[in-house]
Amino acid sequence: MGKRARQYIGLVVAVVLYYTIHEGAHLLVALAQGVFKQINIIGLGMQIDVYAEQMSQQQMAVFCLAGPLATLIVGWAMVLFVKQICAIRSAVVKACAWYTSITMLMLDELYLGVFYRWVGGGDMNGIKLMLPEGAVSAVAIVIGIVNMLIIWKILFPAYKKSFATEG
């Protein structure tokens, strides 16, 4: 399989895994709180809908924090296991892991740190019911910077070496 095909497969898998983990965490919290309403399909994505009127502000904040925390935990786990992942022989699996790692480590941090202001607020709308919006945004930016450094200093060299030694 060609490099470009592996990259596209890796990107698609990363997006699917991101939605599964992020929205799956929201779903688990909604089910645990007894407020799950439905799953909305929006464009190419999905969103967990809840009976918000039945939730306290803290419940809503926890619901909204669940997705970003889940993706961050998965991203950091992928960093912890990068040597084992890079030892996998399949270039397709490694490409999927590379793009998934970047997605898990950066997407929610970029959104909560910067982009939520221009695209409706999303999870930030609930999180700020319990935590100061500016503080959440600042923490997301700091975590995003740390994650960029992790990608640059740990993940990129490991994956580069792993792909270079294929043969």
KEZA-758452 format. One line per 8 residues: number of its first residue (from 0); for each residue z, y, x of C-alpha. Coordinates in Angstrom, 3 decimals, decimal comma. Example, Ala and Ser with C-alpha at 12.3 -4.5 7.8 and 13.67 -1.06 7.14 Angstrom:
% KEZA-758452
0 = 7,800:-4,500:12,300  7,140:-1,060:13,670
END
This chain:
% KEZA-758452
0 = 0,000:0,000:0,000  -0,868:3,444:1,291  1,634:6,101:2,265  0,611:8,459:-0,557  1,012:5,736:-3,199  4,506:4,925:-1,859  5,403:8,611:-2,052  4,300:8,910:-5,685
8 = 6,101:5,717:-6,650  9,204:6,944:-4,811  9,132:10,267:-6,625  8,676:8,700:-10,062  11,485:6,208:-9,414  13,749:9,030:-8,199  13,176:11,040:-11,375  13,761:8,015:-13,619
16 = 16,949:7,107:-11,737  18,147:10,712:-11,869  17,730:10,854:-15,653  19,315:7,430:-16,067  22,383:8,308:-13,990  22,812:11,941:-15,064  22,225:11,417:-18,775  23,884:8,001:-18,641
24 = 27,100:9,653:-17,457  26,884:12,120:-20,341  26,312:9,189:-22,709  29,337:7,258:-21,437  31,600:10,290:-21,837  30,227:11,019:-25,320  30,822:7,418:-26,360  34,321:7,421:-24,856
32 = 35,147:10,641:-26,714  33,638:9,334:-29,957  31,223:12,262:-30,289  27,829:10,671:-29,511  25,181:11,829:-31,986  21,748:10,837:-30,647  19,406:10,807:-27,678  16,810:13,584:-27,842
40 = 13,486:13,107:-26,062  12,338:16,493:-24,792  8,983:16,554:-23,039  9,212:14,005:-20,240  13,002:14,084:-20,273  15,912:13,253:-22,463  19,178:14,826:-23,517  22,359:13,368:-24,967
48 = 23,276:15,118:-28,211  26,898:15,229:-29,374  28,896:16,420:-32,355  30,020:19,554:-30,501  32,033:20,844:-33,449  34,348:17,826:-33,062  35,006:18,524:-29,365  37,613:20,684:-27,705
56 = 36,483:23,037:-24,955  37,952:20,674:-22,357  36,106:17,704:-23,833  32,845:19,660:-23,732  33,486:20,687:-20,122  34,207:17,090:-19,089  31,078:15,942:-20,935  28,982:18,544:-19,088
64 = 30,565:17,809:-15,690  29,947:14,064:-15,962  26,208:14,188:-15,214  26,336:16,370:-12,092  29,358:14,476:-10,735  27,658:11,121:-11,282  24,506:12,149:-9,424  26,556:13,624:-6,584
72 = 28,581:10,418:-6,210  25,420:8,298:-6,181  23,832:10,642:-3,623  26,826:10,437:-1,312  26,935:6,638:-1,724  23,315:6,521:-0,624  24,268:8,512:2,473  27,104:6,082:3,221
80 = 24,714:3,131:2,972  21,711:4,717:4,696  21,744:2,203:7,581  21,656:-0,716:5,176  18,965:0,938:3,056  16,815:1,673:6,101  17,124:-1,977:7,186  15,268:-3,050:4,039
88 = 11,796:-4,301:4,920  9,983:-2,931:1,882  8,449:0,472:2,573  8,210:1,082:-1,184  11,938:0,483:-1,687  12,741:2,767:1,248  10,462:5,486:-0,142  12,215:5,176:-3,503
96 = 15,605:5,416:-1,783  14,536:8,456:0,269  13,334:10,443:-2,744  16,261:9,272:-4,859  18,725:10,410:-2,193  17,193:13,883:-2,062  17,100:14,122:-5,861  20,716:13,031:-6,303
104 = 21,982:15,327:-3,556  20,042:18,459:-4,487  18,862:18,687:-8,094  22,121:19,426:-9,907  23,382:21,607:-7,064  20,256:23,773:-7,224  20,484:23,922:-11,004  24,206:24,750:-11,235
112 = 24,084:27,028:-8,206  20,999:29,069:-9,025  18,487:28,036:-11,684  20,699:27,584:-14,766  20,595:31,365:-15,264  16,910:31,276:-16,159  16,531:28,002:-18,051  19,127:28,024:-20,802
120 = 22,309:27,169:-18,961  22,467:23,463:-19,770  25,536:21,821:-18,272  26,879:25,173:-17,079  27,326:26,261:-20,709  29,912:23,531:-21,164  31,470:23,598:-17,704  32,264:27,313:-17,965
128 = 34,434:26,602:-21,008  37,013:25,197:-18,581  36,112:26,619:-15,164  34,952:30,095:-14,092  31,151:30,259:-14,056  30,984:32,159:-10,774  33,278:29,694:-9,038  31,292:26,705:-10,330
136 = 28,053:28,306:-9,172  29,520:29,121:-5,741  30,877:25,593:-5,296  27,500:24,143:-6,314  25,770:26,350:-3,732  28,206:25,283:-0,994  27,802:21,607:-1,911  24,026:22,116:-1,949
144 = 24,109:23,610:1,556  26,297:20,752:2,812  23,939:18,253:1,183  20,898:19,942:2,785  22,585:19,566:6,167  23,327:15,906:5,406  19,679:15,359:4,487  18,481:17,138:7,619
152 = 20,973:15,664:10,108  21,593:12,161:8,728  19,052:11,021:6,156  15,827:12,457:7,576  16,318:11,021:11,085  17,345:7,621:9,697  14,378:7,337:7,338  11,950:8,759:9,911
160 = 13,036:6,126:12,432  12,924:3,396:9,806  9,387:4,238:8,704  8,225:4,675:12,321  9,354:1,159:13,257  7,383:-0,491:10,439  4,583:-2,589:11,554
END
